[in-house]
Amino acid sequence: MDRYPQREVASRCSLAVSPTLRFESSTGSRSSLFHREKTPVHQRIGRRGEEDAYFYLRRRGYLMVARNFRSSHSRGEIDLIGWEEDVLCFIEVKTRTTHDVKPAEAAVDRDKQRALTRVARDYLRHLALPCQWRFDVVTVYYEGKPSQPRFELFQNAFPVA
């Protein structure tokens, strides 16, 4: 029996090769790609949050298969896609530097949920076999010590529309 059941599941529901899919590198190392001087500060913080959430989810046992997935058929982007055991998770990452405004997870409103669902369905069309799937939301807060972000994971954050 495979020591890592998610690998077996990932191989059963493997993706067809598509030029629109971008997979994680096998090294899993961080890069300084997201620290460009011309990028607005809020975008750099968002990219950093996505990168930190990626490694947070890997530590929790997720097998990550894609980042920043875009579909040629639907508007929007899915920040991260990964397997948690036998469930394919489409993950939206919300990053904040303070709790002073509304909670980060509240930014995934009904319109955002519909957009994510459309892009996720486009992704699922590439799978060899059907599988269970859900939407997760990860919030990343850089308060106090920015080098130690706080994470909160909302599994099955909203129903499939």
BADO-798936 format. One record per residue: z negated, x negated, y of N, C-alpha, C, O, CB in turn; residue in one letter. Coordinates in steps of 0.001 Angstrom, whole numbers, padded with zeros to 6 digits, always signed. Each point is the difference from the previous one (the first is absolute). Glycine has a CB too. Layout:
BEGIN
ZXYZXYZXYZXYZXYa/...
***
This chain:
BEGIN
+000000-000844-001189+000000+000844+001189+000000-000880+001239-000690-001017+000061-000529+002852-001295m/+001993-001430+002204+000112-000756+001243-001329+000042+000744-000582+001068+000190+003052-000550-000049d/-002937-001674+000272-001256-000091+000733+000099+000671+001363-001008+000430+000560+000501-002556-001759r/+001707+002214+001726+000250+000603+001303+000886+001226-000194+001224-000124+000045-001449-002122+001127y/-000369+003449-001390+000800+001182-000302+000969+000376+001109+001029+000619-000271-002898+000161-001117p/+001562-001143+002643+000913+000367+001068+001347-000709-000139+001015+000527+000454-002984-000138+001031q/+001999-001572-002101+001270-000680-000219+000879+000793-000939+001204+000130+000219-002310-002321+000168r/+000492+002728-001443+000759+000783-000959+000526+001263+000674+001151+000381-000216-002543-001290-001686e/+000564+001561+002715+000431+001192+000711+001099-000352+000983+000998+000713+000106-003275+000298-000364v/+002099-002108+000975+001010-000406+000974+001327-000276-000690+001056+000294+000561-002847-001259+000904a/+001759+000408-002671+001255-000273-000687+000629+001288-000514+001225+000110-000028-002078-002374-000613s/+000034+003255+000230+000554+001272-000460+000667+000742+001148+001039+000633-000190-002801-000505-001585r/+001185-000198+002941+000540+000691+001167+000627-001022+000938-000210+000051+001212-001523+001784-001420c/+002503-002762-000352+000548-001077+000822+001051+000534+000958+000623+001033-000243-001073-002663-001597s/+000629+000912+002918+000943+000391+001031+001373-000567-000281+000150-001117-000495-002008+001233+002138l/+002843+000674-001317+001354-000524-000031+000138-000961+001174-000603+000209+001052+001535+001901-002163a/-000140-003158+000931+000177-000974+001074+000747+000667+001133+001053+000601-000211-001043-002534-001417v/-000543+001832+002810+000584+000625+001173-000149-000937+001182-001052-000616+000170+000543+002919-001060s/+001547-002422+001713-000108-000895+001151-001006+000479+001040-000404-000783+000861+002755+000146-001256p/-002769+001916+000339-000952+000496+000991-001441-000283-000379-000895+000187+000824+002521+001575-000250t/-001880-002213-001809-001360-000260-000430-000374-001440+000268+000796-000909-000237-000591+002673-001505l/-001429-001979+002243-000496-001354+000204-001278-000142-000786-000960+000737+000227+002009-000908+002068r/-001073-000773-003223-001151-000180-000858-000845-001165+000478+000462-000871+000738+000818+001819-002656f/-002529-000940+001480-000914-001070+000379+000437-001299-000653+000615+000013-001066-002500+001633+001322e/+001574-002749+000367+000293-001295-000592-000988-000257-001128-001117+000518+000009+002043-001391+002182s/-000510+000076-003151-000864-000258-001150-001205-000854+000368-000999-000008-000719+002993+000184-000751s/-001908-000886+002571-001120-000854+000390-001136+000794+000601-001164-000376-000136+002759-001466+000515t/-001264+002959+000298-001037+000816+000608-000695-000679+001163-001080+000426+000408+000768+000628-002596g/+000913-002103+002728-000653-000733+001079+000251+000670+001343+001000+000693+000189-000763-002812-001498s/-001147+001902+002223+000153+000538+001353+000970-000876+000779+000132-001194-000270-002474+002153+000220r/+003000-000367+000993+000905-000784+000824-000353+000203+001469-000718+000934+000358+002545-000750-002099s/-001323-001051+002559-000240+000138+001438+001126+000772+000658+000162-000048+001219-001439-002098-001218s/+002059+002861-000806+001135+000776+000483-000401+001028+001050+000781+000302+000902+000297-000639-003107l/-002302+000882+002094-000398+001097+000865-000579-000447+001340-000429+000842+000789+000014+000450-002835f/+000394-002568+002316-000622-000489+001223+001053-000505+000977-000004-001172+000378-002054+000569-001672h/+002941+001476+001691+001045-000353+000963-000497+000314+001402-000621+001036+000236+002445-000587-001938r/-001550-001335+002604-000488+000167+001374+000664+001160+000730-000636+000613+000857+000193-003045-000807e/+001697+002759-000354+000714+001038+000730-000344+001406-000479+000365+000979+000650+001459-002610-000290k/-002513+001743-001476-000374+001298-000527-001192+000542+000779-000951-000737+000260+001818+000104-002544t/-000829+001934+002668-001145+000574+000708-001285-000108-000832+000038-000009-001231+001526+001586+002414p/-002682-001658-000490-001294-000217-000646-000286+001093-001030-000433-000309-001110-000403-000830+003190v/+001067+002404-001741-000334+001077-000934+000829-000090-001281-000478+000372-001072-000136+001079+003018h/+001847-001942-001845+000824-000172-001205-000500-001175-000843+000006+000070-001229+001972+000887+002457q/-002404-002023-000577-000556-001135-000753-001276+000413-000729-000219-000396-001145+001207-001208+002817r/-001834+002403-001005-001228+000478-000633+000349+000891-001193-000623-000104-001057-000608-000015+003271i/+002219+000987-002047+000423+000871-001098+000531-000782-001185-000327+000308-001147+000851+001439+002811g/+000290-002755-001399+000535-000840-001088-001125-000767-000701-000008-000140-001223+002187-000087+002475r/-003121-000262-000453-001137-000716-000595-000810+000949-000878-000448-000377-001083+000355-001191+003065r/-000092+002797-001513-000713+000997-000790+000701+000294-001319-000655+000124-001036-000200+000860+003150g/+002186-000871-002086+000760+000228-001225-000157-001171-000964-000160+000187-001206+001799+001207+002494e/-001591-002591-000741-000139-001189-000846-001397-000067-000610-000137-000269-001193+001821-000941+002615e/-002720+001449-000623-001366-000028-000527-000229+001131-001003-000699-000191-000995-000088-000838+003145d/+001372+002208-001898-000127+001124-000934+000680-000326-001332-000498+000374-001062+000429+001234+003004a/+001190-002296-001883+000716-000420-001205-000928-000818-000910-000107+000278-001195+002295-000287+002481y/-002853-000993-000717-000886-000851-000802-001267+000736-000412-000537-000251-001079+001438-001745+002267f/-001382+002895-000350-001153+000839-000351+000318+000843-001239-000805+000076-000929+000094+000000+003361y/+001878+000551-002439+000382+000845-001135+000214-000824-001266-000345+000443-001096+001402+001166+002691l/-000497-002789-001451+000157-000876-001175-001360-000349-000593-000162-000015-001220+002283-000932+002192r/-003100+000667-000109-001351-000300-000505-000607+001208-000719-000811-000164-000911+000498-001480+002788r/+000699+002840-001475-000495+001232-000644+000763+000333-001282-000313+000987-000664-000347-000144+002917r/+001656-001658-002605+000704+000208-001260+001367+000632+000100+000639+000233-001026-002820-000044+000062g/+002655+000099+002168+001335+000556+000151+001036-001073-000335-000188-001174+000321-000637+002790+001451y/+001903-001214-002411+001135-000874-000253+001063+000367+001030+000675+001021-000138-001197-001245-002377l/+000672-000599+003539+000891+000322+001119+001445-000295-000381+000299-001036-000595-002141+000533+002242m/+002739+001433-001294+001411-000169-000352+000938+000020+001200+001137-000456-000122-001665+001509-002037v/+000104-000548+003307+000894+000023+001166-000808+000067+001284-001119+000512+000038+002900+000615-001400a/-001177-001660+002406-000573+000046+001351+001067+000532+000951+001185-000295-000154-002761-001658-000337r/+001150+002727+001460+000872+000484+001077+001300+000588-000537+001087-000383+000431-002075-001337+001075n/+000870+002650-002448+001171+000633-000590+000614+001000+000969-000684+000870+000537-000299-001178-002821f/+002273+000166+002494+000771+000932+000817+001110+000580-000849+000526-000663-000894-001061-000611+003010r/+000881+002493-001836+001076+000666-000718+001201+000151+000921-000151+000191+001207-001508+001035-002663s/+002828-001310+000890+001206+000209+000813+000245+001488+000229+000841+000366+000821+000142-002494-001728s/-001713+002998+000185+000201+001441+000106-001017+000703+000881+000276+001092+000498+000709-001191-002732h/-002141-000489+002440-001076+000649+000739-000579-000954+001030-000005-001217-000185-000516+002659-001799s/+000035-000862+003073-000657-000817+001017-001402-000339-000448-000616+000748-000759+001988+000313+002566r/-001871-002171-001345-001371-000386-000303-000068-001181-000942+001010-000532-000460-001687+002873+000812g/-000551-002724-000616-000260-001178-000819-001313+000207-000748-000943+000594+000522+002206-002096+001097e/-001304+001002-002848-001251-000019-000753-000507-001430+000052+000699-000933-000395+000001+002864-001150i/-001921-002096+002036-000542-001336+000221-000125-000800-001291+000475-001133-000076-001699+002030+002035d/+000588-000316-002977-000226-000700-001266+000216+000963-001161-000267+001197+000104-001378-002764+001003l/+002134+001019-002210+000154+000777-001225-000584-000830-001131+000325-001177-000153+001768+002379+001010i/-002949-000583-001640-000622-000736-001099-000491+000929-001091-000155+001205+000201-000505-002973+001403g/+000422+001183-002754-000536+000736-001146-001501-000167-000051-000512-001112+000125+002653+000800-001393w/-002852+001419+001083-001399-000056-000372-000062+000628-001384+000099+001217-000157-000978-001101+002592e/+000713-000966-003422+000085+000383-001408+001370+000641-000242+001019-000671+000164-003552+001013-000317e/+002584+000939-000232+001297+000612-000315+000509+000921+001109+000884+000821-000244-001495-000962-002157d/+000073+000021+003600+000401+000841+001130+000670-000862+001062-000546-001016+000429-001347+002629-000894v/+003085-001193+000881+000708-000688+001076-000544+000517+001327-000009+001207+000239+002105-001505-001667l/-002551-000615+002294-000645+000366+001266+000872-000407+001182+000408-001155+000124-002671+000903-001193c/+002538+001219+001928+000679-000247+001267-001108-000089+001045-000757+000949+000203+002935+000280-000897f/-002261-002380+001352-001179-000298+000812+000373-000151+001469+000860-000803+000362-001921-000320-002331i/+000400+001907+002796+000139-000085+001449-001201-000774+000525-001142+000310-000342+002444+001890+000478e/-001046-003205+000694-001072-000829+000560-000146+000327+001483+000981-000004+000744-000542-001850-002436v/-001651+002132+002106-000305+000258+001402-001020-001028+000467-001071-000140-000591+001559+002620+000332k/-000150-003195+001324-000829-001088+000494-000507+000329+001407+000749+000496+000842+000547-002154-002248t/-002557+001379+001641-000616+000231+001306-000922-001167+000342-000478-000716-000880+000615+003224+000552r/-000373-002680+001624-000948-001017+000447-001326+000624+000412-000957-000711+000306+002869-000710+000445t/-001970+002766-000744-001235+000682+000392-000058+001388-000632+001025+000571-000373-001068-001853+002544t/-001172+001812-002285-000220+001369-000473-000109+000980+001177-000246+001188-000207-000919-002101-001835h/+001346+000422+003268-000244+000811+001190+000923+001207+000128-000375+001009+000596-000408-003066+000492d/+001968+001959-001636+000947+001122+000064-000132+000763-001320-000973-000204-000727+002606-001059+002290v/-000688+002127-001884-000089+000746-001257+000115-000945-001193+000549-001093+000138+000434+003120+000987k/-001486-001633-002284+000064-000865-001182+001452-000348-000351+000909+000808+000196-003048+000224-001048p/+002333-002214+000345+001352-000475-000305+000713+000910-000989+001195+000257+000148-001961-002580+000289a/+000049+002813-001446+000639+000843-001015+000521+001317+000565+000886+000620-000587-002381-001653-001096e/+000941+001469+002833+000460+001236+000635+001412-000136+000564+000646+001006+000293-003018-000466+000253a/+002854-001764-000393+001353-000214+000515+001070+000373-001028+001179+000090+000342-002076-001917+001106a/+000497+002044-002699+000957+000433-001024-000001+001525+000021-000577+000657-000867+000207-002749-000597v/+001038+002634+002488+000042+001451+000190+001085+000628-000876+000652-000689-000784-001491+000404+003143d/+001022+001581-002218+000944+000736-000848+001434-000531+000127+000710-000096-001001-002175+002110+001231r/+001892-002356+000978+001355-000542+000183+000149-001345-000711+001012-000254-000652-000839+001443+002867d/-001177-002043-002087+000035-001299-000670+000000+000187-001518+000704-000716-000713-001906-000340+002667k/+000425+002004-002445-000042+000281-001432+001372+000442-000514+000435-000443-001063-002856+001080+001277q/+003099+000228+000531+001343+000448-000410+000976-001173-000035+000797-000120-000931-001249+002387+001924r/+000391-003123+000011+000901-001156+000051-000267-000941-001172+000938-000478-000638-000834+000663+003147a/-001376-000451-002796-000345-000861-001124+000464+000603-001326+000468-000718-000883-002440-000131+002176l/+001842+002160-001428+000426+000673-001227+001500-000145-000208+000445-000250-001120-002329+001875+001368t/+002667-001471+000812+001460-000144-000128+000379-001412-000443+000837-000169-000886-000523+001914+002666r/-000924-002756-001169+000313-001382-000361-000468-000290-001434+000697-000680-000752-000891-000019+003187v/-000975+001207-002810-000510-000209-001361+000942+000620-001031+000254-000599-001045-002612+000578+001930a/+002871+001201-000603+000942+000638-000943+001278-000831-000134+000576-000079-001085-001504+002350+001688r/+001364-002878+000473+001171-000889-000089-000311-001198-000884+000840-000419-000797-000093+001140+003087d/-001943-001274-002156-000409-001132-000840-000040+000416-001471+000468-000731-000873-001812-000222+002788y/+000787+002123-002177-000149+000479-001380+001348+000202-000693+000077-000078-001226-002207+001183+001903l/+003177-000850+000078+001337+000156-000590+000474-001278-000682+000870+000053-000868-000338+001636+002623r/-001087-002828-001379+000388-001287-000581-000741-000319-001292+000344-000960-000689+000157+000177+002978h/-001511+001576-002623-000780-000288-001195+000770+000381-001263+000734+000988-000020-002840-000628+001330l/+001930-001150-002350+000658+000260-001275-000591+001242-000674+000729+000775-000618-000267-003239+000365a/-001762+002652+000369-000696+001134-000613-000921+000648+001022-000477-000663+000921+000594-000435-003189l/-000368+002400+002107-000961+000639+000905-001413-000513-000266-000309-000453-001102+001768+002500+001211p/-002303-001971+000899-001379-000451-000148-000894+000764+000966+000488+000699+000887+000294-002986-001611c/-002092+002151+000548-000954+000599+000926+000010-000802+001291+000162-001221-000021-001602+002074-001884q/+001267-000165+003034-000042-000703+001267-000872+000758+000982-000270+001191-000156+002552-002140-000262w/-002715+000210+001446-000871+000586+001012+000126-000800+001299+000648-001045+000055-002253+001877-001845r/+000961-000301+002828-000059-000676+001291-001426-000466+000261-000951+000769-000139+002865+000629+001016f/-002052-002660-000499-001284-000563+000406+000113-000424+001461+001088-000317+000480-001612-000469-002855d/-000591+000782+003065-000069-000514+001371-001088-001063+000025-001104+000216-000500+001901+001998+001523v/-000479-003356-000441-000977-001071+000186-000195-000190+001492+000963-000188+000743-000307-000956-002922v/-001914+001192+002617-000285-000297+001399-000576-001409+000076-000792-000420-000843+000383+002879+001387t/+000835-003174+000495-000459-001368+000231-000553-000041+001422+000701+000324+000958+001017-001344-002587v/-002981+000619+001754-000632-000115+001318-000379-001451+000262-000660-000650-000812-000213+003016+000648y/+001315-002859+001333-000346-001348+000451-001008+000120+001132+000338-000233+001161+001940-000682-001834y/-003501+001274+000346-001074+000098+000981-000999-001120-000260-000112-000490-001124+000416+003006+001325e/-001011-002908+000813-000992-001059-000197+000683-001313-000303+000532-000647+000903-002183+002321-001729g/+001645-002077-000427+000655-001236-000416+001415+000314-000471+000179+000537-001093-002402-001560+000443k/+003233+000697+001459+001377+000293-000400+000421-000705-001293+000946+000427-000662-000429-000114+003064p/-001214-001384-002758+000348-000716-001225-000519+000727-001241+000355-000361-001122-000396-001788+002406s/-000798+003173-001089-000538+000771-001118+000277+001489+000206-000887+000750+000408-000908-002491-000769q/+003036+002167+000075+000333+001413+000211-000769+000906-000960-000384-000412-001094+002660-000274+001884p/-002489+001923-000358-000613+001025-000853+001106+000910-000514+000878+000413+000757-003074-000498+000536r/+002148+000391-002579+001021+000827-000626-000622+001299-000498-001164+000040-000401+002468-002095-000261f/-000506+003106+000698-000385+001236-000648+001246+000535-000699+001068+000097+000605-002905+000410+001122e/+001691-000163-003003+001117+000464-000812-000164+001486-000275-001031+000435-000515+001290-002717-000533l/+000756+003055+001392+000030+001434-000267+001061+000233-001071+001192+000073+000298-001952+000530+002083f/+000313-000489-003631+000942+000235-001092+000357+001473-000027-000823+000872+000278-000126-002796-001617q/+002225+002176+000990+000504+001377-000040-000307+000683+001329-000561+001096+000035+000238-000982-002554n/+000694-000772+003600-000385+000384+001361+000554+001344+000443-000623+000693+000804+000517-003084-000288a/+001267+002765-001031+000558+001295+000344+000901+000463-001142+000529-000816-000755-000646+000286+003239f/+000286+001847-002603+000810+000524-001105+001478-000282+000220+000462-000144+001132-002165+001933-001513p/+002421-001864-000702+001446-000195+000065+000614+001274+000555-000177+001081-000562+000164-002711-001399v/+000734+001495+003065+000590+001192+000655+001287+000419-000674+000626+000975+000416-001646-001666+001744a/
***
